[in-house]
Amino acid sequence: MTVHEEREAPQVRVDRASREAASTDWSGHRPAGLPDAVVRARSTEDVVAVLRRATAERTPVVTRGAGTGLAGAASATTGELVLDVSGMDRVLDLRVDDQVAVVQPGVLVADLDAAAAEHGLMYAPDPASAALASVGGSIATNAGGLRCAKYGATREAVLGLEVVLADGRVLRTGRATTKGVAGYDLTALLVGSEGTLGVVVEATLRLRPRPRQQATTSAFFADVAAAARAAVAVTRAGVQPAVLELVDAATLEAVDAARGTDLRARGAALLLAQTDGDGAAAEAEAVLAAVSGEALEAETTTDPSRAAELMTARREALPSLQRLGQAVIEDVAVPRSRLADAVTGVEEVSRRTGVRIAVFAHAGDGNLHPVLVVPEGEDVLSGAPWDAACQVFALAQRLGGTLTGEHGVGLLKRAWLREELGDVSMDVHAAVKAAFDPLGILNPGKAVVDG
């Protein structure tokens, strides 16, 4: 159903407070200046009007959602315009029989999942910031989350998009059906493009049945390498948990300090697994068998209250580390078979640089989040902290992995991109960028193209 409303003009803010608030994200990056203005769009028509004018005036545009990004992709500086789409926050349609939702980019991930839950469905992607992160931002970075081990990242949930191109044309990609191979897969290309190819104004998303059963397994280990080996053993056993998370000793200590628990006394690493669906209990027993060879202790439960207790160490990991200082969460991924090498390698980087680094990981898909904890106010993008981060990036690439599993390249990791992609791939990326945005006004200097 189409709702006809009297259209108001988009809000344009040029006051210093608005420009400061829209100048950066959660990455720790601080641009040299402030954007010239912030435009708060309410509709697709607003976005079209802004981009047509930006093209005519050759004005760079940085699209912004909730601002929870961690790679500097939403940072904006002098001479640039911020296009804020967080106010486009409606669930436009929820088709229960088709298991599809149509939403605007400003809808929060947790709100979409809650709306789906009312119909026995779920929106599977669940980044840790789901209560704050927008669907549009999640699409821009191909965000992941705890349930990635079974359900994949955001790209697996996006069926189609409505995108405004740099010149103001509206492009529709994909479809509302779960199958379809007509034309190039522009939807998959746009997911993860970090606002450099177009502005998402509407998304058609896949929903899934909400599992009726769930079982949770926790296991403690003598060291983080043993926990990583156990995660690989779970995969080798043929089990596909919805959640498979690893937490290291430094993180356990931080959670203990924050919550008065005794997790670190039980081991130097924790592995958490959740299985779901009608076979959840049987799969949990298989998980338990796979990890028992190296675990110091382990348990499985189907009780929701106990499961919530067991998952506390993972869900409270980042907030607990943030109590210790300025916590900067990094994001690399390696083949699952190299997970143990990656976590022990990060420990060595911490010893070598003197920078405190805690690690938790989506062990089910080899995605590590090394968290650098430094004194409040310290510049994390220079000196020892940045040296430590760069060594972590190099470690991931050396192990056959990638600079980023789900946070994106943004501004901060572009210097490492050519080494990972190669010259031919970078040339193709530049050609794609030119086809979508020939003037280069969309999020310039971010994600892909050498500056």
C-alpha positions in Angstrom: 0.0 0.0 0.0 1.3 3.4 -0.9 1.0 6.2 1.7 0.5 9.7 0.2 2.0 12.4 2.4 2.8 16.0 1.9 6.5 16.1 1.2 8.6 18.3 3.3 12.0 19.6 2.2 15.0 17.8 3.6 16.6 19.4 6.7 19.9 21.2 5.9 22.1 21.8 9.0 25.2 24.0 8.8 25.7 24.7 12.6 29.0 23.5 14.0 27.4 21.0 16.4 25.5 19.1 13.6 28.6 19.1 11.4 30.8 17.8 14.3 28.3 15.0 15.1 28.3 13.9 11.5 32.0 14.1 10.8 33.1 10.6 11.9 32.1 7.2 13.0 33.2 4.8 15.7 36.6 4.1 14.1 38.6 6.6 16.1 39.5 8.6 13.0 39.2 12.3 13.3 39.1 14.2 10.0 41.2 17.4 9.6 38.1 19.5 9.1 34.3 19.5 9.3 31.8 18.8 6.5 30.3 21.9 4.9 26.7 20.8 5.7 24.5 17.9 6.8 21.4 17.1 4.8 18.8 14.9 6.6 16.8 13.0 3.9 13.3 11.9 4.6 12.5 10.2 1.2 13.9 8.8 -2.0 13.0 12.1 -3.6 15.2 14.0 -1.1 18.1 11.7 -2.0 17.6 12.2 -5.7 17.5 16.0 -5.3 20.6 16.1 -3.2 22.6 13.9 -5.6 21.5 15.8 -8.7 22.6 19.0 -7.2 25.9 17.5 -5.9 26.6 16.2 -9.5 25.8 19.6 -11.0 28.1 21.4 -8.5 30.8 18.6 -8.3 30.3 18.3 -4.5 31.5 15.2 -2.8 28.8 13.3 -0.8 29.4 11.1 2.2 26.3 9.0 3.1 25.7 8.4 6.7 23.3 6.0 8.6 23.7 5.4 12.4 27.4 6.2 12.4 28.4 2.9 14.0 31.0 2.0 11.4 34.5 1.0 12.4 36.7 1.8 9.4 36.2 5.5 8.9 33.9 5.1 5.8 31.4 7.6 7.2 34.0 10.3 8.0 33.6 13.6 6.2 35.7 16.7 6.0 35.9 20.2 4.6 34.4 20.6 1.1 32.1 17.5 1.6 28.4 17.1 2.2 27.0 14.5 4.6 23.8 12.9 3.4 22.1 11.5 6.5 19.5 8.8 5.7 18.9 7.7 9.3 15.4 9.4 9.2 14.3 7.0 6.5 13.4 4.4 9.0 10.2 2.6 8.0 9.5 -1.0 7.5 7.5 -0.6 4.3 6.3 -4.2 3.9 6.6 -7.5 5.7 5.4 -10.5 3.6 5.0 -13.4 5.9 4.3 -16.1 3.3 7.2 -15.0 1.2 9.5 -14.5 4.2 10.5 -11.1 2.8 10.7 -7.6 4.3 11.0 -4.3 2.4 12.6 -1.6 4.5 14.2 1.9 4.3 17.9 2.2 5.1 17.5 3.9 8.5 15.6 0.9 10.1 17.7 -0.5 13.0 18.7 -4.1 12.6 17.3 -5.1 16.0 14.0 -3.4 15.2 13.6 -5.4 12.0 14.4 -8.6 13.8 11.8 -7.8 16.4 9.2 -7.0 13.7 9.9 -10.3 12.1 9.7 -12.2 15.4 6.0 -11.2 15.7 5.4 -13.5 12.8 7.6 -16.4 13.9 10.5 -15.1 11.6 13.9 -13.6 12.1 16.3 -11.3 10.3 19.4 -13.5 10.5 22.3 -10.9 10.4 23.0 -9.8 13.9 26.0 -7.5 14.3 26.9 -6.8 17.9 25.7 -3.3 17.5 22.3 -4.5 16.2 20.4 -2.2 18.6 22.2 0.8 17.2 23.2 -0.2 13.7 21.0 0.6 10.7 20.1 -1.8 7.9 21.6 0.6 5.3 25.0 0.7 7.1 25.0 -3.0 7.5 24.4 -3.3 3.7 27.2 -0.8 3.0 29.7 -2.9 5.0 28.2 -6.4 4.5 28.1 -6.6 8.3 28.2 -10.0 10.0 27.5 -11.0 13.5 27.2 -13.9 15.9 24.8 -16.0 13.6 27.2 -15.8 10.6 28.5 -19.3 11.2 25.2 -20.7 9.9 23.3 -18.0 8.2 26.0 -15.9 6.6 26.6 -12.2 6.5 24.3 -9.4 5.3 24.9 -10.2 1.6 23.1 -13.6 2.0 20.0 -11.8 3.3 19.7 -9.1 0.6 17.5 -10.0 -2.3 17.2 -6.6 -4.0 17.9 -2.9 -3.6 16.7 0.5 -4.7 19.7 2.7 -5.1 20.1 6.3 -6.1 23.2 6.8 -8.4 25.5 9.7 -8.2 23.6 11.6 -11.0 20.2 11.1 -9.4 19.0 8.2 -11.4 17.2 5.4 -9.5 18.5 1.9 -10.0 16.6 -1.2 -9.0 18.6 -4.4 -8.6 17.7 -8.0 -7.7 14.1 -9.1 -7.1 11.7 -10.3 -4.4 12.1 -13.9 -5.3 14.8 -16.1 -3.7 15.9 -17.3 -7.1 16.8 -15.2 -10.1 19.7 -15.0 -12.5 18.6 -12.4 -15.1 21.5 -10.0 -15.6 24.6 -9.4 -13.6 24.3 -9.6 -9.8 24.4 -5.9 -9.1 22.9 -6.4 -5.7 25.8 -8.5 -4.5 28.2 -5.8 -5.9 26.5 -3.0 -4.1 26.4 -4.9 -0.7 29.8 -4.0 0.9 30.6 -1.1 -1.4 30.7 1.3 1.5 28.7 4.1 -0.1 31.1 4.5 -3.1 28.7 3.3 -5.8 25.2 4.6 -4.8 22.9 5.5 -2.0 20.6 2.7 -0.8 17.1 4.0 -0.2 15.2 0.7 0.0 16.1 -2.9 0.6 14.2 -6.2 0.0 15.5 -8.6 2.6 15.2 -12.4 3.2 13.7 -13.5 6.5 14.0 -16.9 7.9 11.9 -19.1 10.2 12.7 -18.4 13.8 14.1 -21.6 15.3 11.8 -23.4 17.8 14.6 -25.0 19.7 18.1 -23.9 20.8 21.0 -25.5 22.7 24.1 -23.8 24.1 27.4 -25.4 24.8 30.3 -23.7 26.6 33.9 -25.1 27.0 37.0 -23.8 28.7 40.5 -24.5 27.6 44.1 -24.2 28.8 45.0 -21.7 26.1 43.4 -19.9 23.2 45.2 -22.1 20.6 43.4 -25.2 22.1 40.1 -23.4 21.9 40.8 -22.5 18.2 41.7 -26.2 17.5 38.4 -27.2 19.1 36.5 -24.8 16.9 38.0 -26.5 13.9 37.1 -29.9 15.4 33.4 -28.8 15.5 33.5 -28.1 11.8 35.3 -31.3 11.1 32.5 -33.2 13.0 30.0 -32.0 10.4 28.1 -29.7 12.8 27.0 -26.2 11.7 26.2 -24.2 14.8 24.3 -21.0 14.4 26.9 -19.4 16.7 30.5 -20.5 17.3 32.4 -17.9 19.3 35.9 -17.8 20.9 36.9 -15.5 23.8 40.5 -15.2 25.0 42.0 -14.8 28.5 42.3 -11.0 28.4 38.6 -10.7 27.5 37.6 -13.1 30.2 39.6 -11.1 32.8 37.8 -7.9 31.6 34.4 -9.5 31.9 35.2 -10.8 35.4 36.3 -7.4 36.5 33.1 -5.8 35.1 30.6 -8.4 36.3 32.2 -10.1 39.3 32.3 -13.5 37.6 35.1 -16.2 37.8 35.5 -17.1 34.1 39.2 -16.7 33.9 39.7 -19.1 36.9 38.1 -21.8 34.8 40.4 -21.5 31.8 42.5 -19.2 29.6 40.0 -19.4 26.7 36.3 -20.0 26.2 34.4 -21.5 23.2 30.7 -20.9 22.9 28.4 -22.7 20.5 24.7 -22.5 19.9 22.8 -24.9 17.7 19.2 -24.3 16.6 16.3 -26.0 14.9 14.6 -29.3 15.6 17.9 -31.1 15.9 19.5 -28.5 18.3 20.0 -30.9 21.2 21.5 -33.7 19.2 23.9 -31.3 17.4 24.9 -29.8 20.8 25.9 -33.3 21.9 28.0 -33.6 18.8 29.6 -30.3 19.6 30.3 -31.5 23.1 32.0 -34.6 21.8 34.1 -32.7 19.4 35.5 -30.3 22.0 35.9 -32.8 24.9 39.3 -34.0 23.9 41.0 -30.6 24.8 38.4 -28.9 27.1 39.1 -28.4 30.8 35.4 -28.4 31.4 32.3 -28.2 29.2 28.5 -28.1 29.5 25.4 -28.1 27.3 22.0 -26.7 28.1 18.7 -26.1 26.5 17.5 -23.9 29.3 17.1 -20.3 28.0 18.1 -18.7 31.3 21.3 -20.8 31.6 22.1 -20.2 28.0 21.9 -16.4 28.6 24.4 -16.8 31.4 26.8 -18.8 29.3 26.6 -16.2 26.5 27.4 -13.3 28.8 31.1 -13.6 28.3 30.7 -13.0 24.6 27.9 -10.4 24.6 29.7 -8.4 27.4 33.1 -8.7 25.9 33.4 -5.3 24.2 31.6 -3.3 27.0 33.9 -4.9 29.6 37.0 -4.0 27.6 35.8 -0.4 27.2 35.8 0.0 31.0 39.6 -0.5 30.9 40.4 2.3 28.5 39.8 3.3 24.9 39.0 0.0 23.1 39.4 0.0 19.4 38.0 -3.1 17.7 39.8 -4.4 14.6 38.5 -7.0 12.1 40.5 -9.5 10.1 39.6 -13.0 8.9 41.6 -16.1 8.1 40.8 -19.6 6.8 39.3 -21.6 9.7 42.2 -24.0 9.6 44.5 -21.1 10.4 42.5 -19.8 13.3 44.9 -21.1 16.0 47.9 -19.5 14.1 46.0 -16.2 14.0 45.1 -15.9 17.6 48.6 -16.9 18.8 50.0 -14.5 16.3 47.9 -11.7 17.7 49.2 -12.5 21.2 52.8 -12.3 19.9 52.0 -8.8 18.3 50.8 -7.7 21.7 54.0 -8.9 23.4 56.2 -7.3 20.7 54.5 -3.9 20.7 53.5 -3.6 24.3 49.9 -2.8 23.3 47.2 -4.6 25.2 45.2 -6.7 22.7 42.3 -8.8 23.6 40.7 -11.2 21.1 37.2 -12.5 20.6 36.3 -14.2 17.3 33.5 -15.6 15.2 35.3 -18.9 15.2 32.8 -20.5 12.9 34.0 -18.5 9.9 37.5 -17.5 11.0 36.7 -13.8 11.7 38.8 -12.4 14.5 38.2 -9.1 16.4 41.5 -8.1 18.0 40.6 -5.3 20.4 43.4 -2.7 21.2 42.9 -1.2 24.6 44.9 2.0 25.2 44.6 4.9 27.6 41.7 7.3 27.1 42.6 10.1 24.6 45.6 8.3 23.1 45.8 8.4 19.3 45.1 4.9 18.1 46.0 5.7 14.5 49.7 6.5 15.2 52.6 5.2 17.3 52.5 1.8 19.0 48.7 1.2 18.7 48.7 1.7 14.9 51.9 -0.3 14.5 50.2 -3.2 16.4 47.1 -2.9 14.1 49.2 -2.9 11.0 51.1 -6.0 12.2 47.7 -7.7 12.7 46.7 -6.8 9.2 49.9 -8.3 7.8 49.5 -11.4 9.9 46.0 -12.0 8.5 47.3 -11.6 4.9 50.3 -13.8 5.6 47.9 -16.6 6.8 45.9 -16.4 3.5 43.2 -14.2 5.0 41.8 -10.7 4.6 42.1 -7.2 6.0 38.4 -7.2 6.9 35.7 -9.7 7.4 32.8 -7.4 8.1 33.8 -3.9 9.1 34.9 -2.7 5.7 38.0 -1.1 4.3 36.8 2.5 4.7 39.5 5.1 5.0 41.8 3.2 7.4 42.8 0.1 5.5 43.1 1.4 1.9 46.9 1.3 2.0 46.8 -2.4 2.4 44.2 -3.1 -0.2 46.4 -3.4 -3.3 48.6 -6.0 -1.7 45.5 -8.2 -1.0 43.7 -7.7 -4.3 46.5 -7.2 -6.8 46.9 -4.8 -9.7 44.4 -6.3 -12.1 41.7 -6.4 -9.5 42.3 -2.8 -8.5 42.0 -1.8 -12.2 38.7 -3.6 -12.4 37.5 -1.9 -9.2 38.4 1.5 -10.6 36.5 0.7 -13.8 33.4 -0.3 -11.8 33.6 2.8 -9.7 33.8 5.0 -12.9 30.8 3.3 -14.4 28.6 4.0 -11.3 30.1 7.3 -10.3 32.1 8.9 -13.2 32.8 12.2 -11.3 34.0 10.4 -8.2 31.7 12.3 -5.8 30.4 9.4 -3.7 32.4 8.8 -0.6 35.7 9.8 -2.3 38.9 8.4 -0.9 37.2 5.4 0.7 37.1 1.7 0.3 38.6 0.9 -3.1 40.1 3.5 -5.4 43.7 4.8 -4.9 43.8 8.5 -4.1 
